[in-house]
Amino acid sequence: QVQLVESGGGLVQAGGSLRLSCAASGSIFSINAMGWYRQAPGKQRELVANMASSDSTNYADSVKGRFTISRDNAKNTVYLQMDSLKPEDTAVYYCNAQRVVVRGYAGIYDYWGQGTQVTVSS
């Protein structure tokens, strides 16, 4: 039905920047919200930031002022600009698409990407 493909992870020194991208493909009619979650070893997956189709945003307190989420609705793509990275930002980052309406299918679905590793060295 729908696939989310992430890119942009990698290794960076503390204080550096990375930009994550996630493109949703498939028979998409609409996506309500797109965003990013992360999961560090031994920890639960947590919301980093998301953005609704209305352009309203939510950020985790730990990333406010450092990360910026943006979205290209025409391309069904979401971006996460990560600046002033800290070692505690190290995690696998997952793209998420919420309340997706798929052409030819009844119902509303949520989708996840495969994850991209972000490692911040001190």
PyMOL commands that set and color helices and strands:
alter all, ss='L'
color gray80, all
select helices_A, chain A and resi 61-63+73-75+87-89
alter helices_A, ss='H'
color red, helices_A
select strands_A, chain A and resi 2-7+10-13+18-26+28-39+46-52+57-59+67-72+77-82+91-102+109-112+116-121
alter strands_A, ss='S'
color yellow, strands_A
deselect
rebuild
show_as cartoon
